[in-house]
Amino acid sequence: MKNKITKGLSIGVIAMGIVHCAATFSPVIAGKLATLDAGAQTAFLYMSLMCGAMLILGGFTTFTLANKVCEFSFLRKPFLFTLILLAVDGILAACCMPHNPCAWAILVLTVPLFAINIRR
């Protein structure tokens, strides 16, 4: 049961990462970037895409390792490290963007993912 929940939450994290990367180029975000100079626009694009990539990679890693962590004990630390990074990302997303529903969705996906797997 724990593996199914972990995999489901991991798929949700991957989906939020894809949404994050796609939203970077949406008209709403792109319109707000027009007021920034070229260097700031490039920096924002980089940071936004890397945040989305972190969610995709972290979700994929937890999805992939969920079945293997019990079988191979050496995977426990990388698995736990990934879960910690995702939980910190979720907490910071909600703290830094409290009016963004996607930030709260990331929090709701990542913190339970960490909590469920902390004792593995």
C-alpha positions as CSV (number, residue, x, y, z in Angstrom):
1,M,0.0,0.0,0.0
2,K,2.8,2.4,0.9
3,N,4.4,1.9,-2.5
4,K,1.1,2.7,-4.3
5,I,0.7,5.9,-2.4
6,T,4.4,6.8,-3.0
7,K,4.1,6.1,-6.7
8,G,0.8,8.1,-6.9
9,L,2.3,11.1,-5.1
10,S,5.5,10.8,-7.2
11,I,3.4,11.0,-10.4
12,G,1.7,14.0,-9.1
13,V,5.0,15.7,-8.4
14,I,6.2,14.9,-11.9
15,A,2.9,16.4,-13.3
16,M,3.4,19.5,-11.3
17,G,7.0,19.8,-12.6
18,I,5.7,19.5,-16.2
19,V,3.0,22.1,-15.4
20,H,5.7,24.4,-13.9
21,C,7.9,24.2,-17.0
22,A,5.0,24.7,-19.3
23,A,3.6,27.7,-17.3
24,T,7.0,29.4,-17.6
25,F,6.1,30.1,-21.2
26,S,2.4,30.9,-20.7
27,P,1.2,34.4,-21.8
28,V,0.4,35.3,-18.2
29,I,4.0,34.8,-17.0
30,A,5.6,36.0,-20.3
31,G,3.6,39.2,-20.1
32,K,5.0,39.9,-16.6
33,L,8.5,39.3,-17.8
34,A,8.3,42.1,-20.4
35,T,9.0,44.7,-17.8
36,L,12.3,43.1,-16.8
37,D,15.6,43.7,-18.6
38,A,17.0,40.9,-20.8
39,G,19.3,39.6,-18.1
40,A,16.6,39.4,-15.5
41,Q,14.3,37.7,-18.0
42,T,16.9,35.0,-18.7
43,A,17.6,34.5,-15.0
44,F,13.9,34.1,-14.3
45,L,13.5,31.6,-17.1
46,Y,16.4,29.6,-15.8
47,M,15.2,29.5,-12.2
48,S,11.7,28.7,-13.2
49,L,12.7,25.9,-15.6
50,M,15.2,24.4,-13.0
51,C,12.4,24.4,-10.3
52,G,10.2,22.4,-12.7
53,A,13.1,20.1,-13.6
54,M,13.8,19.5,-10.0
55,L,10.2,18.4,-9.5
56,I,10.3,16.1,-12.5
57,L,13.6,14.6,-11.5
58,G,12.7,14.2,-7.9
59,G,9.3,12.7,-8.7
60,F,10.9,10.3,-11.2
61,T,13.6,9.3,-8.7
62,T,11.1,8.5,-5.9
63,F,8.8,6.7,-8.4
64,T,11.7,4.6,-9.6
65,L,13.2,3.8,-6.2
66,A,10.0,3.2,-4.3
67,N,10.1,-0.6,-5.0
68,K,13.8,-0.9,-4.7
69,V,14.6,0.8,-1.4
70,C,13.5,-2.1,0.7
71,E,15.4,-4.6,-1.4
72,F,18.6,-2.6,-1.6
73,S,19.6,-0.8,1.6
74,F,22.2,1.3,-0.1
75,L,19.4,3.2,-1.9
76,R,17.9,4.4,1.3
77,K,20.1,7.5,1.7
78,P,19.6,8.8,-1.9
79,F,15.9,8.1,-1.6
80,L,15.6,9.9,1.7
81,F,17.8,12.8,0.4
82,T,15.4,13.2,-2.6
83,L,12.4,13.1,-0.3
84,I,13.9,15.8,1.9
85,L,14.7,18.1,-1.0
86,L,11.2,17.7,-2.4
87,A,9.6,18.4,1.0
88,V,11.8,21.5,1.5
89,D,10.8,22.6,-2.0
90,G,7.1,22.2,-1.2
91,I,7.4,24.1,2.1
92,L,9.4,26.9,0.5
93,A,6.9,27.1,-2.5
94,A,4.0,27.6,-0.1
95,C,5.9,30.1,2.1
96,C,7.2,32.2,-0.8
97,M,4.1,32.1,-3.0
98,P,1.1,31.8,-0.6
99,H,-1.4,33.1,-3.2
100,N,-0.3,30.5,-5.8
101,P,-2.5,27.4,-5.7
102,C,0.2,25.4,-7.5
103,A,2.6,26.1,-4.6
104,W,0.1,24.6,-2.2
105,A,-0.4,21.6,-4.5
106,I,3.3,21.0,-4.5
107,L,3.3,21.2,-0.7
108,V,0.4,18.8,-0.4
109,L,2.2,16.3,-2.7
110,T,5.8,16.5,-1.3
111,V,5.3,16.7,2.5
112,P,3.1,13.6,2.7
113,L,5.5,11.8,0.3
114,F,8.3,12.5,2.8
115,A,6.1,11.7,5.9
116,I,5.0,8.3,4.4
117,N,8.5,7.2,3.6
118,I,10.5,8.6,6.6
119,R,10.6,5.3,8.4
120,R,11.4,3.1,5.4
